[in-house]
Structure formats: C-alpha cells, structure tokens
Amino acid sequence: MFLLLGLCLGLPLFVRSQEEGRSRFDASEQVVFRAPRQLRLWQRLKNKPLMTEFSVKSTIISRYAFTTISCRMLNRASEHQDVEFQMQIPVAAFITNFTMIVGDKVYQGEITEKEKKSGDRIKEKRNKTTEDSGEDTDTFRASLVIPSKDKAVFLLSYEELLQRRLGKYEHTISVRPRQLVGRLSVEVNVLETSGLSSLEVLPLQNSRQKGSGKTEDGVGPPPSTVINQNETFVKVVFKPTVVQQAKIAQNGILGDFIIRYDVKREQSIGDIQVLNGYFVHFFAPKDLPPLPKNVVFVLDISASMVGAKLRQTREALVTILHDLRPQDRFNIIGFSNRIKVWKDHLLPVTPDNVRDGKIYIYHLSPTGGTDINGALQTAIRLLNNYVAQNDIEDRSLSLIIFLTDGKPTFGETNSLKILSNTKEATGGQICIFTVGIGNDVDFKLLEKLSLENCGLTRRVHEEEKAGAQLIGFYDEIRTPLLSDIRIDYPPDLVEHATKTLFPNYFNGSEIVIAGKLGDRKLDQLHVEVRASNSKKFVILKKDVPVESRKVGNDVTGAPGPTGDGGEDPNHLERLWSYLAVKELLSSWLQSSNEKEREQLRQKAQALALDYHFLTPFTSVKLKKPGLQADGLEDTHGMSAATGPETVMQSLRGAGVQPGPALKKPHDPRIKISKTSVDGDPHFVVDFPSSKLTVCFNIDGEPGDILRLVSDHMDSGVTVNGELIGAPAPPNGHKKQRTYFRTITILINRPERSYLEITPNRVILDGGDRLVLPCNQSVLVGSQGLEVSVSANANVTVTIQGTIAFVVLIHLYKNPAPFQRNHLGFYISNSKGLSSNCHGLLGQFLNQDAKLTEDPVEYSKNLTNPPFLQAEGTPETILKVKGRRVPVVWKQRKIYNGEEQVDCWFARNNAAKLIDGAYKDYLASHPFDTETMLGLTTSRRSETGSLLDKRV
C-alpha cells in the first residue's frame, strides 16, 4: 500500500512491502540492526519527528504549472528514527525531481531509463491507495531514517498543464502535513499575458480524506490568505499560524487549497503564444449554438450496486434527464446479466418522455452479474439504428454514458475482446463516456473504452457522493458546440505539432496544441480551423502576428539539468514536451500491436528523458551524496526548489507588452458590379448592356431604415440598411452626414434566416444564433447560405450560389467629428433575383437605360468627356423605365476609394429616377420584409405612381 524510498548511501534506510503492480523505491541491501517492534513504537510515540516547515510554491505561466514542495523534518530523539514524507499530487502531473538533504549531504535525483534491477535507482509508478487518493490525485510516499538530533529536507517538484473544465482552470495543492507546523505556507503565482477574467480562491476542501478534518465553513479564501493581482498577474499566499491550523484540523490534514480562474479571450480563432521557437495555441470558442445529442444512458444494476450507490446514481440520472434539451434524443438501459432496454428506439425530449424515463429508472432493481459487452453492444445498436433510419440534416453527437461498479462477469469477459467488439461496432461515430464507481471496478477497461472511442472517464470512490460526481461529470459534456475539429498550420513552418484532430469540443473546455516553429524569425503564423456546428460548417482563417520574446536563463523551472543544448528551454517548450509525452503514453495504452507499442514506448521514454519527466518508462536515480556548502537554511537556492522563479521575474521585470496592433490584411481591390451604395450614402447603378452608370444621393435622417433590395415574394431575399448620423464637415453645404451603420439581409428560402452586419460583428441566425467578429477572417456555410468575413475589410454573403452581396467595412483609427465607422453595400451577383425585384437598388437590376438628349459636345467616351468644362454641366436626359430623368455628368469613387467611376447623376433625391419618393422606401424596422411600393403594367408612368397593393 505504501510507496517508500530506500537508500543505503551512507544512511540506514528501509523498504516496506508493496502491493503487486505498485512502484517502490529500491536500494542496495544493507543489514540494519533495529530495536524490537514494541520498543520502536513506544519511542515514536514518545518523541515523534517534528515537521518544522512545510512550504509549497507554485508558478503558473500560460496554464502550465510548476510546483515545488519543501518539507523539513527534525529528529529530536537520542536515536535514529523513521520518517515518512507523503504528498498528494494531481494525477495528470509529471514529477520532475525528488531530492533529499540529510544533515549536510544532498541526494540529488536524476531521471534515467527504467531498469528492472538497479541497486541505487528509484523505480517509480506512482501508486493510488484506496485509503486517501481521490479520482484526480496520486499519493507520493517516501521514507528514510534520520540520525539522532539531525535534520532532513524533502524536495519534490512536478509539472502539469491545467485543464479547463466548466469554463475555469483549477489548480489544486494538497496541504496535508499530518501535524501542526510552525512554518506553513502556500504561494501561487499566476501569469496570463492575455489577461485574467476571473479569479476565485475556494475554502479548503477535504472530501478526499474520509473522516479527516472538516471543510471550511462559509465562502471565500481560507483564513490568512492574501491576494495581490493586476490585469495579467496574481499572487496568492496562504500562511496560517499554528492556532489557525488547529482550528481547521488538529491532525494537520487541512485539505486542498484550490485556485480557480479564467482568462480573457478576444479572438474566436484562439490565443496563440510564441517564445523562442515554440508556440502554443489555446482554442476555446464561445457564443455557438449547441449540437443536438443522441444519448443512451447505460446503468449497471447488478447485485453489487445495491444500496447507496444505486440510489445516488438514480437521483443523478433524474437530474440529468431534466437537463436534456428539446433537440436531444435519449434512451435508458439497465444491465446485469440481463439487458433491460427502456424503449426499442431513441425518443425526443418531451415532458412526458422525461417523466416516463424517471419512472423506469426508479423501477430498476439490482440483481445478477455484469454483462458489460452486451450492454455496450445494445446501446451502440440503438444509436446506429437511429442515425440510419432518420435523415438527420443537422449534425449531432451520438454518445453513451456508461456507469458500472464492477468487472465483466457474464457474457464476454475478456477485456481485449470487449474493447475490440466496441471499437468495431462504433466505427468511430459514437463517443463513450465511462464512470467507474467504487474500488472493485475494472478502471483500466473503462479508461481504454473511453480513450478508443473519443470519450472521457471518471472514477468515483464509494465514500464519496456518487450522484454529485456523476452530475459534475455530465456538466462537462452536456453542451457540445463543435464536432470533427481540424486545426491546420503551414507544414513548412510548423514542426512536431501535437494532436490537431479532435472529435468534439464541449462548452467550457479548451483545445490545446503546441509545436515547434521551423523559422524563429517568423512574424506571422497562418492558422485554419475547420469544424462542424449543428447545421453549419465553420472555417476560421487568420494570419496571427507573432513576436517571439526572449527571456532570461533558467526559465524552465525544471530541476536538474536542462539538456545538451546551449540555451535553457522555456515554459512553452516544457508545455509542448508535456503534451507530446502524454499523447505518446495515450497511444501506447490504446495500441494492441506489440511492435507499435514498443516503438511508442521508446519515443515516450526518449522524450521523457530529455525533459526529465517521471513516467511509467523512466525512473529516478539518486546520485551519491554531495556536501551542501551553506547548510540547510539555503536549500531554497537549489534548482529543485526554486521552480520557474527566474522566468517570472524576467517576464514581469521586462513588463509584458501587448502584441503589435493587428494590421489590416491586404485585400485586393474588389472587382464586382458597380451597383452599390456607400459613403454618405451615395448610390451607383450600373447598366452593363448600355455601358452607362447612373448615380444619385439619398439625404435621409439618422435612424431611417432604407429598403435596398426587396424580392421577398420571389427569391425570398430582402436587404435593409439603417442610417446613423454625424455632423457635417466645416464649410460644407450639408447640415449633417448619414452613413449605413447596419445592413440586414433576410432570406426566406430554403429556410428562414437573417444576417445583421455592423462594422464590428456579423450575427447569423437561422434558428441557431452565431456571432462572428469582423476583425477575424472566417467562413460559415449552411443550407445554401455562405458567409465569408475578410478581417476588417468586407463580408461576402452568397445565397444559393446565384445571389451574392459584398458589404465593405469602413473603419477609422482616429475619426474626425464628421466621420463614423460605417458600411458599404455592393451587389456582386444578381442572377437569382427575380424580375419583380424592387428597392432603391433592386428596381434597376433588370432594367436598361439610354441617353436620349445628348449635348452637342458630348462624346461617347465617358471616361474622358473632352468638351465638359466642369463636373455637373451641361444637363442631359436619361430614359429609364419609361421616364425621362434630367442628369449631369459626375465622378464617383467606389470600392473604398480605390476606383473612380464616371456616372450620370440624378439630382433631388433621385426624383423621377426611382419609383415613387424617398419616403416610400422606409422600412418600419430592420427585419421588415413588406413593401408599400411597386409598379403594375397598367399604372406605370413617368411620375412613378404608387401601388395600391403590397408585394
């Protein structure tokens, strides 16, 4: 049950018995004469070794945590005494060093290849004791004998990447010295260059140790906690006195010191950080509609589940059923040696179905054995049948939530066969999430089931509340936002990237990718994210500016040597190596091919050795003791104890500067139809067959909503534009300026949807609401509708491939009082619009125009009229739609001022040019699709008669 350290390097040490499969510290055998057991027990009770100091220092940089524990012990007795050091550490962490100092001798640890037998090596697989380890922790134990009246120091260092769950990162430090300590301190430093959005220090939690101490009452940090923070950095210090410790727990088991935080996220494509040739990409999008779930709950109802386990699990499942969304589908299976299926197909989530499901769950009674294979095959068959028999247009996620407390005892009991059967049946289309309850569960089998089938696994101990644990686990996966995620980087610029394909993304979690950059002088990194969301596919593209920062020496925080290279690694390199080793270990665990497993083992071992990670394939060798020059009081100067202190000082001392301002990407001049409205607002209409261009102004009022395109009854498309006001420029002839602040595009076919475009964001709502920032390039498609955003430049909307609009984005860095960020609207493709199309622009799309009364001096070369002395004179007549319109020649700039066009200008708010008058084109609200204006054949006239009917 114990993980103990034995050393014979000049000290009398011992090894206690281990459970089969547990790791232990081995040492050269040495005969040690010891007192009788009863006498040793009496001596320990009389003069127990005293812990004089217990300190933990943790530094978190970009979610990557370096933690070092220092524990000082004093043997006050007149003879040698046994001393045990134990520490709970996160199960996802890698130990990077263990060092002991006894008297003036230092026993420094070194990570080496694991060997079966070696006299002075520490072989380590961290054990999980059922007595005091929780689902998220392992317990590290070491024991030695301290000479009489002497001191000893234990130094343990480990590293981990914090996982984001339910929208928060959680860093947990076990504070369980098992006695009251004169000097006890916990210090946590957090540096997140993107900025901290929230921070919470929880009361001490002690649920992992049954019957030890009590959880802090109330809300807020534990007593004596001091928090200092700014926008990007926080320092938390917990330093209770002996009296404060005693009030929490007399036995010194205080509990878990927990910090939760989250960071600011400005970009939907994620946060990319680069340092000294390494990068990390944090991807956690939000504001996405959830994917529908097809879920089968599979509950173990064998005889071993009788009592509190089944009762708590029932209650949790009832809570989960109430949390299902209307678009979800579900079913319930109870299994023992018989498989009991609630319904023979998946059901929609309705109040009646949820009620009936609750009744079924409460009627399940425990009996018989455990047919894990049969239950899984039945659940997979239900999901496969539902998908095959229903023409599901919406993308959805099929998953199984599987709960058991035992091992397979009925039907197929061979674990390898169960894994093979399950993987073959799912075909990579179903994710399995497993929960193991109690101490007798085959957790390795559940872990592999989840690993091989895109799921997660959790372990719940019997003394813990299984229901609360199950609900917490479900909360993590209750809201899938994306599926089939693929993240690409230029292959010639990025080397050795970690996993870039992910089956799904759940709200509140985070995808993390790290890699090496082939070119350290790179100033931009192109990133593409492709994923599926409900009815849409999403493509995000962005050239991310990168600025590699150089930090001082010793930035790793890793104890011991830094490798053979000439410079120290950095925290992003440590993060990359951590992820790479984790992925190799996961692949090794999943593989059933011996040759492949050996190759994976060798790769994982080599990488772990390079970066000093203690893994199943590496061990710790204690070097022969060296003398400590300055005594025990200076042990914090050792690399094993300092952690990444230097990098924190370097980053903070230099001042973390924000990245360079995002440059507007080069966007070549748009070559589309000239038919448009832009600026204040200036309308341009192109008549290609006549090689004529006509222009006009509309002097509207702020708040007016103009109907630009109206084809609701035929193609189903309407475009409205809302005006915003601004003061007129000095010495101008206008009293005020107006610009388009919002363009709204409404589509009625094949399904109802709308887009609302502003200079800052695009809202796409087709039943599910999607918000796209305009400062990032993104492509979204759904049911014949495609929206492409070119960052800070334009938005292109394509409908059924036959209608296309381009919205130009005009942004001012330092706007004058008469300037406003605004939009321009251009019609790129109008083939899909009907001949009945109307609106200020739409009414001209299927018309022709010609000049009927040309001035004598007029030249057909409109680009360079040779005889006109001034713009706007002389006047001529334009014939359009049967009306005669006085026009003058004018020049206009379009395409964001990048092209100048010659046009015939109709004055007086386009009187006689447009049907009716300006006020006839005002919509009552941005989503108004009705129009009061149109023309019938019988009533068409030069004065632009109003229609009596609505179109």
N, C-alpha and C positions, 0 to 999 in steps of 0.2 A: 504493500500500500504506500510505502514511502519512497521518495526519490532522494537518495542520500549521497553525499560526497565522501570518498575515502582517499586520503593522501598519506603517503609514507615518506614524504620528502623531509625527513628530519622531525616529523611530528607523529605522535601516536594517534592514528585515525582508525575508523571502523566503518563497515558497511552492514546495513540491516537487510533483512530478507525483502524480496520484491515479489510482486505478482508476475505471473507469466506474461510476457509481452511488454512489461513496463521497462523504461530505461533506468539505468542506475549509473552511478559513478564508480568505476573500478580503480583499484590501485594495487601496487605491488604488495604482496602479502608480507606482513611483519607480525611476529608473535608479540603480543602485548599482554603483560600480566595485569589483571584487573581484580578489583576487590569483589567480594561476594555481592550478589544482586541486592539482598536486603540492605546491606551497608551502603551501597551506592545510592539506593532510593532515599535512605534516611539523610545522607549527605546532601543530595539535591534539594530536598525539601528544606533543610536547614539553611543552606546558603546557595540559593539559585543564582545562576549567572545573571548579571544586571545588564539590561539594554540601556546604554547611556544616550544614544542618539538614533533616531530613525528619520531619515530625510529622503524626499523624492523630488526630483527636478525634471520637469517635462517641458520640452520645447516643440511647438507645432508650427511648421512652416508650410504653407500651401497644402494643408490637410495631412501632411506627413509628420508623424510624431516621433521624437527621440526621447526616451525616458531612461533615467538612471536612478537606482535606489542605493542608498548608502546606509548600512546598519552597523553600529559599533557596539561591541559586547565587552563586558569586563568580568573576569573570573575573580571573585572576592575570596574564594575559598583557599585553603592552605594546600590543596592538591588539585590535580588535573580534573577538568570537568567536561562533560559532553555539552555541546552547544548546537542547536539546530536553527538554521535560517530557512524561512519559507516565505514565498511571495506568490500571490495570485497575479497572473499576467493575462492579457487578452489572448484568446485562442488564435487570433489572426496574426499575432506579433511574432517576429523573429528575434530570438536572443542573439545579441552581437558580441557579448563578452560576459564572463564571470571571473572575478578576481578576488583573492583573499589576501589579507595582510594580517600576519600573526607576529606580535612583537615588532621586530624591525625587519622582518622578512616578507617579501612580496611574492605571491604566487600568481603570476600573470597568465590568463587564459589565452589560448590560440586556437582558432578554428582550423581543423585539419580533416582529411578524409576519414570516414568512419572505418574502423577495423574491428574485426571480431574479438581479437585479443591484443591487449597492449597494456603493459604494466602501469604506465603513468598517464593514461588517457582518461578523459571523461567522455563516455558514450552517452548520448542524451536523446531520448524521445520523451518529451515532457509528459508526465502522467496526468491522468484525470482521475482523481479519487472521488468516489461517490459520496464521501463524507462532507467535503467542503469545496468542491469545484462546481461552478454553475455552467450553464449552457454556453456562455461566452468567455469562460476563463479556463486556464490550466493552472495547476499549482506547481511551482518550482520549489524543491526542497534540497537543502544541503546540510551536512552535519560534520563536525570535526571535534577534536578535543583541544581545549585551550589550557596551556600550562597554568599552574597556580600563580595568582596575582598578576596575570598578564591580560593583554587586550587583543581583540581581533576585530577586523573590519571585513564585511562582505559588501562587494560592489557588483551589482547586476545591471546590465544595460540591454534594452530591447527597442525595436523599431516597429512601427505599424502605419499603414495608411488608413485613416479614419473613413468609415463607410457612412454615406448619407442615408438615413432612414427617416421616413415621415417628415422630410423637409429639414432635418437637423443633423449635424455631426455631433457625435457623443464621444467624449474622452473620459475613460474611467480609470481611476487609480485606487488600488486596494490599500486601505490603511488599517492593517490588522497586525500590529506588532506583538499582540498577545500578552502584553504587560504595559503598565503605565510608564511613559518615557519622559525623562527630564527635558530633552530637546527633541520635539517632534515638529516637522514642518513639511508642507507640500507646496511646491511652487510650480505654476503652469504659466508659460509664456506662449501667446498665440500671435502669429504674424500672417495676415492675409492681405496681400497687396491690392486685391480687388475691393477690399473694404468689408467690414463686419456689419451685417444687417440685424443680427440679434445675438444676445449672449445671456445665458442663464446658468447660475451655479445652484445645483439642487441640494436639498438637505441630504445628509448622509443616508445611504441606502444599505440595508443589511439583510435582504431577503435570502441571499445565497447561503448564509450560515444559519442553519436551523437552531433556534434557541440561544443565539449568542448576541448579547446586547439588544438594543432597541433602535428602531428607526427614529430619526429626528422628528419631533413634532413640528407642526406649522409649515410655513412656506418660506423659502429663501435660503441663502447660504448658511452653512454651519457657523456656530459662534467663532469669533476671532478672524473670520475670513475678510481679507482686504482686496478690493478690486480697483485697479487703475487701468483706464483704457482711453484710446482715442479712436479715430476712424478706422485704422488698419491694425492696431496693436492693442493687446490686452495682457496685463499681468495680474494673476490671481495668486494670493498667498494665504494658506491655511496654517495657522501656527497656534494650536491650542495649548494652554497651560496644563499642568498635571491635574488641577482641580477641574478644569473644563473637560478633560478626557474622562475623569472619573464620573462626571455627571452623565456622560454618554454611555460608557460601558466600563465597569470595574475591571473586567478581564482584559482590557486593552484591544478588544476587537471592535473598532469604531465603525467600520463599514466601508462603503465605496464612496469616494469623493468624485463627483461627476460634474463635468462642464459640457453644456450643450450650446452650440452656436450655429449660425448660418452666415453665408456671405452674400454680398450684393452681386447681382447678375444683370449686366447691361445688354448682352448680346445673345440672341437666340441660338447662334451657332456655337456658343460656349466661350469659356475663358481659356486662352492659350498662353502659357508662360514658357519662356526660353531662358536658359542660363548655361553658358559655357559649352555649347554644342548639344545640349539635351533639351527636350521640350516635354510638356505635359498638357493635355487637352482635357478640360473638365466640361462635360456636356450634360446639362440638366434643364431642358426646355420646360416652359410652363404655358399657361393660357391655351391649352389644346383640349379639344373635346375628348372624352374617354372612349376607348374602344369597347364595343359590346363584349361580354364574356359568355362563353358556353362552359359551365362549370358543373362537375359532378363531385359531390361530397361523399367520400368513402370512409366509413366509420367502423372500426374494429369493435365487434360486440361479442368477442369470445369470453369465456368464463373469467379470465384474469382481469377483465375490465369492470368487474362488479364493484359497486360502492362509489366512493367519491370521484374516481376517475371518469366513469361513465356519466355520473350526474353533472359534473362540471363541464364535460365535453358537450353534453346535450344542451346545457344552458348557453354555451358559447355558440353552438351552431344555430340556435334560435335567434340569437342576436345578429349573427351574420346573415341569416335569411332576410331579416328586416332591412339590412343594408344593401341588398341587391338592387340594381337599377332596373327600370322598366324595360330597357332594351336587352337585358341579360336573359339567358336561358339556364335552367338548372334541373338537377335530379339528385336523388339521395340513394346510397347503397349502404346497407349494414351487412357485415360479413363475419362469420365464424368458420365452421366447417361447411356451412351453407351460405349461399349468396342470396341476400334478400334485396330485391330491387323495388323501389317505390313505384315507379312508372316505367313502361317499356320504351319511353321516349322522353326527350327533354321538353320541359314546359316553360312557357313565358312567365315572367314575374308579375303576378297579379295578386291582390289581397286574398282571394280565395285559395290560390295555389300555395301561397306562403303559409296560410293558416293550415291547410291540409298537410303541408310538409312538416310543420311543427308537431302536429298530432302524430304523424308517422314516426318522427324521431323519438317522441316520448313513449311510443309503444314498442320500441326495440328493447329486447331483454337479453342480458348476457348469457351465453351458453356455448359449449363446444370448443373446437380448436381454432386454428388460424390459417385460412386459405388465402394468403397474400396474392399469389399468382392468379387465382380465379377471380378475386375481387378486381384486380387491375385490368384483366382482360375484359371483364364485363363493362367496366367504366369506359375503357377505350372504345369498345364496340358501340356503346351508346353515342359517344361523341362523333365517331366516324360515320355512323348511320345518319345522324342529324345533319352533318355537313353535306353528305352525299345526296340526301333526299330533299334538301332545301336549296333553292337557287339563291344563295346568300350574296347579294351585291355588296353589302357593307363588309369591310374587313373586320374580323372578330378574332378573339383569342380563346382557344379551347384549352381548358386546364382541368386538372384533377387535384383536389385537396385530400390527401390520404393520411389517416390517423391510425396509429397502432401502438400497442404497448408490448409487443412480443416478437417472437421469431416465427417463421413459417413452420407449421406443424402438420398441415393437412394439404393434400393435393401435391403440387410440385413444391418440394422443399429445398432443392438445390439452388443456392443463391445465384450462381452463374447462369443457370438455365432461366431463372426468373428474370434476370437482367436482360438476357438475350431475347426472351419472348416479348418483354415490354418494349424494348427498343425497336424490334421488328414491327410490332403492332402499331406503335405511334407514328412511325415513318417520319419522325422529325416535325410533326404537325401538332403535337399535343405536349403541353408542359405539365410536369408532375411536381407538386409541392408536398413535401412529406413532413410529418410531425411525429417524433418518437416520444412516447410517454413512459416514464419510469426507468428503472435500472436494468430490466431484462430485455429491452428492445434490441434488435439487431441494427444498431445505428449505422454500421458500415454499409449494410444493404440499402438503407434508406438514403444515405448520403450518395451512393452510386446511382440509385434510381433518379434522384434529382439532378445530379451532375450530367447524366447521359440524356436527360430529357428536359433541358432548358429550364430547370426549376431551382428551388431553394429548399433547404432542410433546417429544421429546428429540433432541439432536444428540450424536453420538459421533465424535470425531476418530480418524483412523486410527492415530495413535501411541499412543492410549490403549487400555486393555483393554476391548474392546467387550463381552466377556462379563460382566465385573463391572458395567459401566454398565447393561447390559440387566437384570441381576438386581436392581440397585438401583432401576431404574425400575419393574419389576414389583412389587417390595416395596411401593411406594407405592399400588398399585391392587389388591393381592392380596386385600384384605378389605373389600369393600363392605358397609356397615352400613345405609344408608338409600337410598331412591330417591324421585324425584318430591317433592322437598322444597319446601315453600312457607312463607314466613315473612311474617306479616301484622302491621301496626301500624295504629292508628286513622288513617284517611286525613285526618281533620280536625285531627289533632295532629302528624302527621309529613309533612314536605315533602321532595321531591327525594331520596328514598331510593335507594340504589344497588340493584343487582340483588337480587331477593328470591325468584327461582325457580332451583332448582338440580337438575340431572338426577340426581345421585348424591352420596353422601358416603362417603369411604373412611376407614377407621380410621387414626388418627394424623394426619389432615389437619385443616383448620379452615375453616368458612364465616364470612366477614366481611361485614357490612352496615353502612353508615354513612348518616347522613341529617341533615336539619335538623329542629328542633322548632319548630312554629308558636307554641307557648306556652312561653316560657322559664321561667315560674313553675310549670310542671308538676311535681307531686310524685309522680306515678305514671305509668308507661307500660305499657299493656296489650300483651302480646306473645302471638301464637299461632303455633305451629309445627306444620305438618301434613306427614306423611311416611309412606312405606311401608317396612315391615321384614318380610321373609320372609312369614309367614302373617298378619301383623298390620298394621293401620294405627295410626299413633300421632298423637295430638293433644296437644300441650302448651299449656297456657294459664297465664298468670301476669300479675299486676299487679306490675310491678317498681318498687320505690321508687327514685326518682332524686333526687339532690341535686346541683344544678349548682354547681360550685366556680369561684370567680373567682380567676384568677392574675394575676401582675404583668404589666407591659408587656414587649414583645419576647419573647413566648412562642413565636413560630413557629419560630425557628431558621432561617428563610429569609433569605438575604442580600438586601440591597437593599430597595426599597420594600415596604410591606405592603398597599398598595391605597389606595382612596379613602375607606374607612370611617374612622370616628372612633376605633376601637379595633383593636388588633392581633389577627390571627387566633390560634387556639390549635392545639395539636397534633392534636386531634380534627377540627378544620376542615381542617387540612392532609391528614389521613388521608382524610377524605371527598372532598376535591378530587382526591387521588391516584387513588382508586378510580374516581371519576366519569370522569376523563380516560382511564384505562386501558380502561374499558368502552366509551367512545366510539371509541377507537382500534381496539378489537377489532371493534366493529360496522362500522366503516369498512372494515376489512380483509376482513370477510366479505361485505359488500354487493357486488352486481354491478350495481345500478341507479345510473346516473351522477348523477341528481338527488338520490337519497338519500345517496350518497357525499359530494356537495358539502355537503349540509345537516349531515351528521355532521362533516365537516371543519371547517366554520365553528364548530360548537358546541365541538368539541375545542380549536380554536385560541383561541376566546374564553376558555374556562375556563383553558387553559394560560397565557394572558397574564395573567389575573387573579392566578394563584398562582405565576407565574414558573417554569414548567416548560419545559425544553427538549425539544421533541417534533419529529416529522417536519414539523409545521406551524408551528414557531416557530424563531427564530434568536437569536443573541446580538449585540448592538451594543455596541461598545466606545466609551464616552464619551471625549471629549477629555480629556487628562490634567490632573489637578489636583495641586497640591503637597501633599505629606504633611508635616504640621506637625512631628511629633516623630521623624521618621526611621524607618528600618526596624525598629528594636527594638520599636516599639509596634504592629506590624501585627496582633497578636492582639486588639487592641481593636476592630478593624473588624467590622462585622456579617457580612462574608463569612467571617470566620474563627471567630467565636465560636460559631456554631450555637445550639442551644437552651439555652445555659447558664443564662439567666435563669429559664426555666421550671423547670429542675431545682432551682435554689436556692429558688424560690418554693414548689414543692411539698414539698421536703424541709424547708425552714425552717419552714413552717407546720405541719409534721407531718401526714402523710397519715392522716386519721382513717377508721376503718371506717364503712361506711354505716350508716344507722339500723337498729335491730333490726327484723326483719320482723314486721309486725303480722299477727295472725291475721285473715284476711279475714272480713268479716261474712257469716255463714252463717245464713239464716233458719231458724227452728225447723222441724225435720223433721216433716212430717205423714205418718206411716206407721203401720202396725199397732202396737198396744201390745205385742204378743208379743215378748218380748225378755229378755235377761239383761245386767245391768250392775252396776257397783259391786262389792260385797263377797261373793260375787256374789248379786244379788237378781233372781229370776226373776219375770216378769209374763206371764200368759197371758190373751188376750182371747177371749171367746166372743161375737162380734157378734150372733148371732141371739137370744141370751138377754139381751143387754145386761148381761152380767156380766164382771167382770175378777177373776181369781184370781192370787194371788202366793204365792211361797214362797222360802225360802233353802236353799242347799246349803253346809254347812260342810265344805269339802274341805281337803286338805292341799297345801302347796306342791309342785309337780311333778305333781299329778294332772292327767290329761287327760280331760276330760268330753266325752261324745258328746252334742252338742246337737241335731243333725238327722241321721237315718240313713235314707236312701232309696236305698241303693246298688243294690239289685236291680231297682228300677223306673225312677225318673227318673235314677238314676246319680249322685246327689248325697249327699255326706256332709260334715258340719261338726263339727269337734272344737275344743275350747278348752283351752289349757294354763294352769294356775294358777301364780301367783307369790305369795310370802308377804311379809308386812310385820308389824311389831309392832302390837299393839292400842293404841288411844288410851288415855291415862290415865283411870282410873276407869271403864273400860268393862267390860262383862260377858264379853267375848270374850278368849281368850288370844292370838289373832292374827287378822290380816286376810288375806284372799286376794283376788286380782284376776286377771282374764284378761290374760296377757302376750302370748299368741299365739293367733290364730284361724286354723285351717287349713281350707280349703274344697277338697274333692276332687270332681272331675267326671269321670264315666266315659263320657258321651255328648255329642256325636257322636264325640269323641276324648278320650283320657285327658289330663288336665291338673290342675294344682293351684295354689292360691294360699296363700301363707303371709304373714299380715299381722301386723305388730307396730306399736307406736306410731311407729316411725322409718321403716319401709320395707315395701314390698309386693314379694314375689317371685312372679312368674308364670312357670310352667314348663309348657309344652305341647309339649315336645320341644326347644324353644329357650328358654333362660332369660332373663328380662327382670327387671331390678331397678328399682323405681320409688321414689323418695324420697317420704315423706309430707309434706314441707314445701313441695311444689310441686303445683299443680293439673295433672292430666294425664288423658287419656282414651285407653285402649287397647282395641282390639277384634280378635277373631279367632274364626272358625268358630262363631258363635253365642254367644260369651262376650265380655262387655264389662266393663271395669274402669275406674271413674271415681274419681280421687282429688281431693278438695277439700282444699287445702293446710291442714295442721294441724287439720282438722275431722273428716272422715269419708271412708270408702271405700265406694263402692257397687258391688256385683257383680251383674250381670244375666246370667242363663243362659237362652238360647233365647227371650228375651222373656217367659217365663212364670214365672220364679223370680227373685226379687230379694232380696238381703240388704244391710243397711247396717251398717257397723262404725264406731262412734263412736270418736274418738281423744281420750283424756283426758290432757292434759299439764299439768305443774306447773312454774311458773317457780322457785319456792322451796319444794319439797315438805317437809312435816313428816316426822318419822321414820316415821309410820304411813301415809304416802302413797306411792304408786308410779304412774308413768305406766302407764296400762292402757287396755283396750279395752272397749267395749260392743257387743253383738250384737243386731240388730233384724231381724225378718223383715218385709220390705216387701210381697212378693208371693209367695204360696204356691200359686198355681193349678197350676203344673207339677209339684208334689209329689204323689205317689200317696196313695191311702187307706191304704196299708200303711206310710206314713212313721212313723218312731219317733224316739227320742231324748228328752232331757229336755224339749225344746220341741216337737219334731216330732210326738210322740204325741198332742198336743191339737189339731192343726191341722184335723182333720176330725171333731172331736167336738163335743158340746153339753153344757151343764151347767145345772143349775137348783137353787134353794134349796128344800128340802123341809120343813124345820122352822124357821120364822121366829119370832123373838121377838115377843111381843105388841106391843112398842113399835116394831117395825121399820117403817120407811117405805120405800116403793119408790123414793123419791128418794135414791139412793145418794150423790149429790154432797153432800147436806146432811142426814145422818140426824138427826132432831130430838130423839130421846129418849136417844141414847147419851151417857153422861156422860164416858166415857174411851175412848181408842182401844184396841181389842182386846177389849172386853167389850160385850155378852154373847156367848156362843158359839152358833153355829147349825150346821146340817148342809147340806153341799153334795153333790148327787148328780151323779157324773160317771163315765162308762164302767161303770155298774152298781155303783159303790162309793159308800158313804156316808162323807163326809170331814168331820170337825169343822173349822169355820173361824171366824175372828173378823174383824171389820171393821178395816181398816188404811188408811193413806195412804202412797203411794209417789211419789217424784219420778223422772221419766224424761226422756229427751231432754236429757241433760247438765244436769239440774236445772231445765230451762226449763218443765216442765209437771208438775203434780201430779195423780195419779190416785187414785181410791178403789178398793180391792180387798178381796177376801175372802182372808185369809191362812191357809195351811195350815202348821201347826207341825211340829216334829220332823223336819226334813229332808224335808218333803213326804210323810211316811208316809201310806199309803193313797191319796194323790193320784196319785202316779206308779206305774207298773208296777214291781214289784219294789222294790229298795232302791238307795241311792246307789251302792254298790259295783258294781252291775250295769251302770252307765253309764260305767265307767272303761275307756278305750282303752289298749292296750299301748304305742302310740307315736302321734305326731301324724298319721300317714298311714294309720292303721288304719281299714279300712272294714268289718270284720266286727263283728257284734254278737251277744252271747250272750243278748240279751233280746228277747222278742216275745210276742205273745199269739195263741193259736188260739181259735176259737169254742168248742170243746169244753172248754177249760180256763180260760176267763175267770172270774175270781172276785174278790170284794171284797178278798182278801188279796194279790192281784197275783202269781199263780203264775208261776214261771219257765218259759220254753220249753225243751224238750229239743233243739230243732234250731236251727241257725244260720240267720239270714236273710242 
